Amino acid sequence: MSSIKQFQVTFDCAEPERVARFWCEVLGYVVPPPPKGFDSWDDLNRSLPPEERDAWCACVDPTGVGPRLFFQRVPEGRVVKNRVHLDVRSAVGLVGEERVAALEAEGARLIALGAERVQLLTADEENESCLAMRDVEGNEFCLD
């Protein structure tokens, strides 16, 4: 039996490059270099049939630790709540007011990038506070 060591998270979206660049800013990821034989992603796009241009984009953790994120264009928009979402660990180890302040500060940074604040979920007996948000195409994620 093999053990999986790597995985990627795939997002369906309308504008793959826009969403990928948003997540690059959120996570400190980068768009990888274009494939061999192409000087840029634009060169690759120009080589494709029109219906395949700008159909996908990816971003990677420059340290190689985090999973690759892949964004693929789909014709339909998002109509229901995500079945899976990312939790962005932005206040690890913090509690109480210090945690909420860190969440709100990171939330403000992401709003400036196009994210939407949904709701602060305050701490209870089992969980610390987290901030529910949406990315530039409305996909839910949490700052925790």
VENHU-V530202 format. One record per residue. N is the residue number from 1. RES is the residue in one small letter. SS is DSSP state (2 for helix, 1 for strand, 0 for the rest). PSI is psi in radians with two decimals (999 if undefined). D_CENTER is the distance of its C-alpha to the mean C-alpha in Angstrom with 1 decimal. Layout:
# VENHU-V530202
n & res & ss & psi & d_center
N & RES & SS & PSI & D_CENTER
N & RES & SS & PSI & D_CENTER
This chain:
# VENHU-V530202
n & res & ss & psi & d_center
1 & m & 0 & 2.29 & 31.2
2 & s & 0 & 2.78 & 28.2
3 & s & 0 & 2.18 & 25.4
4 & i & 0 & 2.26 & 21.8
5 & k & 0 & -0.38 & 20.4
6 & q & 0 & 2.66 & 17.2
7 & f & 0 & 2.84 & 14.6
8 & q & 1 & 2.71 & 11.6
9 & v & 1 & 2.21 & 9.0
10 & t & 1 & 2.33 & 9.6
11 & f & 1 & 2.28 & 8.4
12 & d & 1 & 2.39 & 11.5
13 & c & 1 & 3.02 & 11.4
14 & a & 0 & -0.66 & 14.1
15 & e & 0 & 1.47 & 13.0
16 & p & 2 & -0.81 & 11.0
17 & e & 2 & -0.72 & 11.5
18 & r & 2 & -0.80 & 10.7
19 & v & 2 & -0.70 & 7.2
20 & a & 2 & -0.78 & 6.8
21 & r & 2 & -0.62 & 8.6
22 & f & 2 & -0.87 & 6.8
23 & w & 2 & -0.49 & 3.8
24 & c & 2 & -0.79 & 7.2
25 & e & 2 & -0.69 & 8.8
26 & v & 2 & -0.82 & 6.9
27 & l & 2 & -0.08 & 7.4
28 & g & 0 & 0.42 & 10.3
29 & y & 1 & 3.02 & 9.4
30 & v & 1 & 2.72 & 11.6
31 & v & 0 & 2.23 & 12.4
32 & p & 0 & 2.86 & 15.2
33 & p & 0 & 2.72 & 18.7
34 & p & 0 & 2.83 & 20.1
35 & p & 0 & 2.77 & 22.3
36 & k & 0 & 2.46 & 25.9
37 & g & 0 & -0.10 & 28.2
38 & f & 0 & 2.32 & 25.8
39 & d & 0 & -0.41 & 25.8
40 & s & 0 & 2.92 & 22.5
41 & w & 2 & -0.57 & 19.9
42 & d & 2 & -0.71 & 22.1
43 & d & 2 & -0.77 & 25.0
44 & l & 2 & -0.84 & 23.4
45 & n & 2 & -0.76 & 22.5
46 & r & 2 & -0.42 & 26.1
47 & s & 2 & -0.20 & 27.4
48 & l & 0 & 2.74 & 25.8
49 & p & 0 & 2.63 & 27.4
50 & p & 2 & -0.69 & 26.3
51 & e & 2 & -0.26 & 24.6
52 & e & 2 & -0.12 & 22.4
53 & r & 0 & 2.45 & 21.3
54 & d & 0 & 0.49 & 17.7
55 & a & 0 & -0.28 & 17.0
56 & w & 1 & 2.86 & 14.0
57 & c & 1 & 2.69 & 11.9
58 & a & 1 & 2.79 & 10.3
59 & c & 1 & 2.64 & 9.0
60 & v & 1 & 2.71 & 10.6
61 & d & 1 & 2.09 & 11.5
62 & p & 0 & -0.33 & 14.8
63 & t & 0 & -0.22 & 16.6
64 & g & 0 & 0.11 & 16.1
65 & v & 0 & -0.85 & 15.4
66 & g & 0 & 2.87 & 11.8
67 & p & 0 & 2.69 & 10.8
68 & r & 1 & 2.46 & 10.1
69 & l & 1 & 2.30 & 7.2
70 & f & 1 & 2.33 & 9.2
71 & f & 1 & 2.11 & 9.2
72 & q & 1 & 2.40 & 12.7
73 & r & 1 & 2.33 & 14.8
74 & v & 0 & 2.66 & 16.7
75 & p & 0 & -0.49 & 19.6
76 & e & 0 & 2.62 & 19.1
77 & g & 0 & 2.95 & 17.0
78 & r & 0 & 2.25 & 15.3
79 & v & 0 & -0.26 & 18.4
80 & v & 0 & 2.98 & 17.9
81 & k & 0 & 2.49 & 15.8
82 & n & 0 & 2.50 & 13.0
83 & r & 0 & -0.38 & 14.8
84 & v & 0 & 2.49 & 12.0
85 & h & 0 & 2.82 & 9.2
86 & l & 1 & 2.45 & 7.3
87 & d & 1 & 2.01 & 9.7
88 & v & 1 & 1.99 & 8.9
89 & r & 0 & 1.58 & 12.4
90 & s & 0 & -0.05 & 13.6
91 & a & 0 & 0.68 & 17.2
92 & v & 0 & 2.26 & 18.4
93 & g & 0 & -0.17 & 22.2
94 & l & 0 & 2.61 & 22.7
95 & v & 0 & 2.88 & 24.6
96 & g & 2 & -2.48 & 26.2
97 & e & 2 & -0.60 & 26.2
98 & e & 2 & -0.70 & 24.7
99 & r & 2 & -0.84 & 21.6
100 & v & 2 & -0.73 & 21.3
101 & a & 2 & -0.73 & 21.9
102 & a & 2 & -0.72 & 19.1
103 & l & 2 & -0.80 & 16.6
104 & e & 2 & -0.68 & 18.1
105 & a & 2 & -0.80 & 18.0
106 & e & 2 & -0.67 & 14.3
107 & g & 2 & -0.73 & 13.8
108 & a & 2 & -0.70 & 16.1
109 & r & 2 & -0.74 & 14.3
110 & l & 2 & -0.56 & 11.1
111 & i & 2 & -0.69 & 13.5
112 & a & 2 & -0.41 & 15.0
113 & l & 0 & -0.08 & 11.9
114 & g & 0 & 0.00 & 12.1
115 & a & 0 & 2.89 & 10.5
116 & e & 1 & 2.31 & 13.2
117 & r & 1 & 2.30 & 14.8
118 & v & 1 & -1.03 & 16.1
119 & q & 1 & 2.42 & 18.2
120 & l & 1 & 2.12 & 19.2
121 & l & 1 & 1.94 & 20.2
122 & t & 0 & 2.73 & 23.1
123 & a & 0 & 2.57 & 24.4
124 & d & 0 & -2.84 & 26.9
125 & e & 0 & -0.40 & 29.1
126 & e & 0 & -0.52 & 26.4
127 & n & 0 & 2.56 & 23.0
128 & e & 0 & 2.92 & 22.0
129 & s & 0 & 2.61 & 20.5
130 & c & 1 & 2.82 & 16.8
131 & l & 1 & 2.00 & 15.1
132 & a & 1 & 2.35 & 13.6
133 & m & 1 & 3.04 & 11.3
134 & r & 1 & 2.52 & 9.8
135 & d & 0 & -2.97 & 7.3
136 & v & 0 & -0.24 & 9.4
137 & e & 0 & 0.22 & 10.4
138 & g & 0 & 0.10 & 11.1
139 & n & 0 & 2.26 & 8.7
140 & e & 1 & 2.55 & 9.6
141 & f & 1 & 2.88 & 8.2
142 & c & 1 & 2.48 & 10.7
143 & l & 1 & 2.19 & 11.6
144 & d & 0 & 999 & 14.4
